[in-house]
Amino acid sequence: MSHVHVIHENQEWTAPLYQQLDALGVPYRDWFLNEGTLDLSKAPPEGVFYSRMSASSHTRDHRYSAELTGAVLAWLEGHGRRVLNGSGALRLEISKVAQYAALGDHGIRTPRTLATVGRAAALEAAREFDGPFITKHNRGGKGLGVSLFRSVEALQRHLESEDFEAPIDGILLLQEYIESPDATIIRCEFVGREFLYAVRVNTSDGFELCPADACEVGDAFCPTTEASRPRFEILSDFHHPILDRVPQLLEEHGVHVAALELIADRQSEVYAYDLNTNTNYNSQAEAKTMLSGMGTLARYLGSELEFQTGRPYQPSLAQTA
């Protein structure tokens, strides 16, 4: 029997998906990639392979999970297997530089960003900004390395302190600070390269913005206002011209499931600053609507598996759980 093979390194993030797959009767196999052996002389099993590898895997003591996943995806793709969020998606997931290049190629505006290696280079780059700027890790996730600075001197003190954590790939990004007038961002979810919904995220408590129920909110970013609204709120009627450009970008890079994060400044200029290919969903926010991200994803994976086994079936991605 063919299966949906879910490649990942975080059991808490996959549990909600497995509940939905179980409810639909979709056969699947869990492929936890942390360490192990890949026999290149053998052919992969049959089925559909869906990668949920995360850029922040190293923070869970899975230092080489992303690299091992890259090898596995190359093996699968070399044998012609159906891979969802394959090698192209992984390249975007573990490099914000690659993300910004891809977004720029499709005319999607991103904040001015300088990529640096070394503390001296970071300080020199900081002098390029006339106003406040933020730092972030190129291989990010979980708000890694995200801090707000208003001067070169403040950055220097941070770089020389015990609080500074070097990026895992050595690349530290300095980025112009886009200040949202209401301390929110918009996260746009895509499944099967189709827009599902947008969720407004209240960032006043910090920029650890993972919507998964298992995630705990940290204080990786300087708060700007008091929290007075839900942290996650689904906007079912949201639209912006940027969304029309995303499906082609996803197709070009072999991405099937993703979330694009947007922020608007005080002049209402909209910027994209993150393309997440290991997307999660917030059940509390969804409970107030008729939408289910994991339910939609499970139906999408099931339809892909049925197509591979010769029984084409494509349910509406807007179907409720």
C-alpha positions as CSV (number, residue, x, y, z in Angstrom):
1,M,0.0,0.0,0.0
2,S,1.2,3.5,-0.8
3,H,1.3,6.1,2.0
4,V,1.7,9.7,2.6
5,H,5.2,10.0,4.2
6,V,5.5,13.0,6.5
7,I,9.2,14.2,6.9
8,H,9.8,16.2,10.0
9,E,11.7,16.7,13.3
10,N,9.0,17.9,15.6
11,Q,6.3,15.5,16.9
12,E,4.2,18.2,18.5
13,W,3.8,20.0,15.2
14,T,2.8,16.8,13.3
15,A,0.2,15.5,15.8
16,P,-2.6,17.8,14.7
17,L,-2.0,16.8,11.1
18,Y,-2.1,13.1,11.9
19,Q,-5.4,13.5,13.7
20,Q,-6.9,14.9,10.5
21,L,-5.3,12.2,8.4
22,D,-6.7,9.5,10.7
23,A,-10.2,11.1,10.5
24,L,-10.1,10.9,6.7
25,G,-8.6,7.4,6.6
26,V,-5.5,8.5,4.7
27,P,-2.7,6.0,5.2
28,Y,0.5,7.7,6.3
29,R,3.9,7.1,7.8
30,D,5.9,9.2,10.2
31,W,9.4,9.9,9.0
32,F,11.3,11.6,11.9
33,L,14.6,12.8,10.5
34,N,17.2,13.6,13.0
35,E,20.0,11.0,12.3
36,G,20.3,7.8,10.5
37,T,21.5,6.1,7.3
38,L,20.4,6.7,3.8
39,D,21.1,3.7,1.4
40,L,21.6,5.3,-2.0
41,S,21.7,2.0,-3.7
42,K,18.0,1.3,-2.9
43,A,14.9,2.8,-4.4
44,P,12.5,4.8,-2.1
45,P,9.1,3.4,-1.2
46,E,6.1,4.3,-3.2
47,G,3.8,7.1,-2.1
48,V,3.6,10.8,-1.6
49,F,6.3,12.6,0.4
50,Y,5.6,15.8,2.3
51,S,8.4,17.6,4.0
52,R,7.8,19.7,7.1
53,M,11.4,20.3,7.9
54,S,12.0,23.5,9.9
55,A,14.7,26.1,9.8
56,S,14.7,26.1,13.6
57,S,15.3,22.3,13.9
58,H,18.8,22.9,15.4
59,T,17.2,24.6,18.4
60,R,15.6,21.3,19.4
61,D,19.0,19.5,19.4
62,H,18.5,18.3,15.8
63,R,21.5,20.0,14.4
64,Y,21.7,18.2,11.1
65,S,18.1,17.4,10.4
66,A,17.8,20.0,7.7
67,E,21.0,18.7,6.0
68,L,19.8,15.1,6.2
69,T,16.5,16.2,4.8
70,G,18.2,17.8,1.9
71,A,19.9,14.5,1.1
72,V,16.7,12.5,1.5
73,L,14.8,14.9,-0.8
74,A,17.5,14.7,-3.4
75,W,17.2,10.9,-3.3
76,L,13.5,11.0,-3.6
77,E,13.4,13.5,-6.4
78,G,16.2,11.6,-8.2
79,H,13.9,8.5,-8.3
80,G,10.9,10.5,-9.5
81,R,8.8,10.3,-6.4
82,R,6.0,12.8,-5.8
83,V,7.5,15.3,-3.3
84,L,5.6,18.1,-1.8
85,N,7.7,21.0,-0.4
86,G,10.9,19.4,-1.9
87,S,14.4,20.6,-2.3
88,G,13.4,24.0,-3.6
89,A,11.2,24.6,-0.6
90,L,13.9,23.5,1.8
91,R,16.3,26.0,0.3
92,L,13.8,28.8,1.0
93,E,13.1,27.5,4.5
94,I,16.6,27.6,5.7
95,S,17.7,30.9,4.0
96,K,15.9,34.3,4.3
97,V,18.4,35.6,1.7
98,A,17.0,33.0,-0.7
99,Q,13.4,34.0,0.3
100,Y,14.0,37.7,-0.3
101,A,15.6,37.0,-3.7
102,A,12.6,34.9,-4.7
103,L,10.1,37.5,-3.5
104,G,12.0,40.2,-5.3
105,D,12.0,38.2,-8.5
106,H,8.2,38.3,-8.4
107,G,7.9,41.9,-7.7
108,I,7.1,41.5,-4.0
109,R,8.6,44.2,-1.9
110,T,10.7,43.3,1.1
111,P,12.4,45.5,3.7
112,R,15.9,46.7,3.0
113,T,18.2,43.9,4.2
114,L,22.0,43.5,4.5
115,A,23.4,40.1,5.0
116,T,26.6,40.0,7.1
117,V,29.2,37.5,8.3
118,G,31.3,38.6,11.3
119,R,30.8,41.2,14.0
120,A,32.8,43.9,12.3
121,A,30.8,43.5,9.1
122,A,27.5,43.7,11.1
123,L,28.6,47.0,12.7
124,E,29.6,48.4,9.4
125,A,26.3,47.4,7.9
126,A,24.4,49.0,10.8
127,R,25.8,52.4,9.7
128,E,23.9,52.1,6.5
129,F,20.6,52.6,8.3
130,D,19.3,56.1,9.0
131,G,16.7,54.9,11.5
132,P,16.1,51.9,13.7
133,F,16.9,48.4,12.4
134,I,16.4,44.8,13.5
135,T,18.7,41.8,13.4
136,K,17.6,38.3,12.6
137,H,19.2,35.0,11.7
138,N,19.4,34.0,8.0
139,R,18.4,30.5,9.1
140,G,15.6,31.6,11.3
141,G,12.3,30.5,12.6
142,K,11.0,31.0,16.2
143,G,12.1,34.7,16.0
144,L,15.8,33.6,16.1
145,G,18.1,36.6,16.6
146,V,15.3,39.1,16.2
147,S,16.1,42.3,18.2
148,L,15.4,45.9,17.7
149,F,18.2,48.5,17.7
150,R,18.2,52.3,17.4
151,S,21.9,52.9,17.2
152,V,25.2,51.3,16.1
153,E,26.4,51.6,19.7
154,A,23.4,49.6,21.0
155,L,24.2,46.8,18.4
156,Q,27.8,46.8,19.4
157,R,26.9,46.3,23.1
158,H,24.6,43.5,22.1
159,L,27.3,41.8,20.0
160,E,29.7,41.9,22.9
161,S,27.3,40.6,25.4
162,E,26.4,37.1,26.6
163,D,22.9,37.6,25.1
164,F,24.2,37.5,21.5
165,E,23.6,34.2,19.9
166,A,25.5,33.6,16.6
167,P,23.5,32.4,13.7
168,I,23.9,28.7,13.0
169,D,25.0,29.4,9.4
170,G,27.1,32.4,10.4
171,I,24.9,34.9,8.4
172,L,23.3,37.7,10.5
173,L,20.8,39.9,8.7
174,L,20.3,43.6,9.4
175,Q,17.0,44.9,8.3
176,E,15.2,48.2,8.3
177,Y,12.6,48.3,11.0
178,I,9.1,48.4,9.6
179,E,6.8,49.8,12.3
180,S,3.2,48.7,12.2
181,P,0.9,51.4,13.5
182,D,-1.3,48.8,15.2
183,A,1.5,46.2,16.1
184,T,0.1,43.5,13.8
185,I,1.3,41.5,10.9
186,I,-0.8,39.4,8.4
187,R,0.1,35.8,7.8
188,C,-1.3,34.4,4.5
189,E,-1.8,30.6,4.3
190,F,-1.5,28.6,1.1
191,V,-2.3,24.9,0.7
192,G,-1.8,23.3,-2.7
193,R,-0.6,26.7,-3.9
194,E,-4.1,28.0,-3.3
195,F,-4.8,30.9,-0.9
196,L,-6.7,29.5,2.1
197,Y,-7.0,32.4,4.5
198,A,-5.2,35.2,6.2
199,V,-4.6,35.6,10.0
200,R,-3.9,38.8,11.7
201,V,-1.3,38.3,14.4
202,N,-0.9,40.7,17.4
203,T,2.8,41.3,17.8
204,S,2.7,43.4,20.9
205,D,3.9,40.6,23.1
206,G,6.8,39.8,20.8
207,F,7.8,38.4,17.5
208,E,7.8,34.7,18.3
209,L,4.9,34.2,15.9
210,C,4.5,30.5,15.4
211,P,0.7,29.9,15.4
212,A,1.0,26.2,16.4
213,D,-0.9,25.4,19.6
214,A,2.2,23.7,21.0
215,C,4.4,26.8,20.6
216,E,5.1,29.0,23.6
217,V,5.3,32.7,23.0
218,G,8.7,34.2,24.0
219,D,10.0,37.8,24.2
220,A,12.3,37.8,21.1
221,F,11.2,41.2,20.1
222,C,10.6,44.5,21.8
223,P,6.9,45.0,22.6
224,T,5.3,48.2,21.4
225,T,1.8,48.2,22.8
226,E,-0.3,46.5,25.5
227,A,-2.0,43.3,24.3
228,S,-5.7,44.1,24.0
229,R,-6.9,41.8,21.3
230,P,-6.6,38.1,20.3
231,R,-3.1,37.1,19.3
232,F,-4.4,35.2,16.2
233,E,-7.5,36.3,14.3
234,I,-8.6,34.9,11.0
235,L,-9.5,37.3,8.2
236,S,-11.6,35.2,5.9
237,D,-12.2,38.1,3.4
238,F,-8.6,39.4,3.2
239,H,-7.1,40.3,-0.2
240,H,-4.1,42.1,-1.4
241,P,-2.6,42.3,-4.9
242,I,0.6,40.5,-3.5
243,L,-1.5,37.3,-3.1
244,D,-1.9,37.1,-6.9
245,R,1.8,36.8,-7.4
246,V,2.4,34.1,-4.8
247,P,1.2,30.9,-6.6
248,Q,3.7,31.4,-9.4
249,L,6.5,31.9,-7.0
250,L,5.5,28.8,-5.1
251,E,5.3,26.8,-8.3
252,E,8.7,28.0,-9.5
253,H,10.4,26.9,-6.3
254,G,8.6,23.6,-5.8
255,V,6.6,24.8,-2.8
256,H,3.1,23.4,-2.2
257,V,2.3,24.5,1.3
258,A,3.5,27.8,2.7
259,A,2.7,31.0,4.7
260,L,3.7,34.5,3.6
261,E,4.0,37.1,6.4
262,L,3.2,40.7,5.6
263,I,3.6,44.0,7.5
264,A,2.3,47.5,6.6
265,D,4.1,50.6,7.8
266,R,2.6,53.9,8.8
267,Q,2.2,55.0,5.2
268,S,0.3,51.7,4.4
269,E,3.2,50.4,2.3
270,V,3.1,46.6,2.5
271,Y,6.2,44.5,2.8
272,A,6.7,40.7,2.8
273,Y,9.4,39.7,5.3
274,D,9.0,35.9,5.7
275,L,8.0,32.9,3.6
276,N,7.5,29.9,5.8
277,T,7.3,26.5,4.2
278,N,6.8,24.7,7.5
279,T,3.5,26.3,8.3
280,N,1.3,25.6,11.4
281,Y,-2.2,26.8,12.3
282,N,-3.9,28.0,15.4
283,S,-7.0,26.0,16.4
284,Q,-8.4,28.7,18.7
285,A,-8.5,31.2,15.9
286,E,-10.0,28.6,13.5
287,A,-12.6,27.6,16.0
288,K,-14.3,31.0,15.4
289,T,-14.6,30.2,11.7
290,M,-15.5,27.3,9.4
291,L,-11.9,26.9,8.3
292,S,-9.3,24.3,9.2
293,G,-5.7,24.6,8.0
294,M,-4.8,21.1,9.0
295,G,-8.0,19.7,7.7
296,T,-7.4,21.3,4.4
297,L,-3.9,20.1,4.3
298,A,-4.9,16.5,5.2
299,R,-7.5,16.5,2.3
300,Y,-4.8,17.9,0.0
301,L,-2.4,15.1,0.9
302,G,-5.1,12.5,0.5
303,S,-6.0,13.8,-2.9
304,E,-2.4,13.7,-4.0
305,L,-2.1,10.1,-2.8
306,E,-5.2,9.0,-4.5
307,F,-4.0,10.6,-7.8
308,Q,-0.7,8.7,-7.5
309,T,-2.5,5.4,-7.0
310,G,-4.6,6.0,-10.1
311,R,-7.8,7.3,-8.6
312,P,-7.8,11.0,-9.4
313,Y,-9.7,13.0,-6.8
314,Q,-9.4,16.7,-6.0
315,P,-11.7,18.0,-3.3
316,S,-12.2,21.7,-2.9
317,L,-9.5,23.1,-0.7
318,A,-12.1,25.5,0.7
319,Q,-14.1,22.5,2.0
320,T,-14.6,22.7,5.8
321,A,-13.3,20.0,8.1
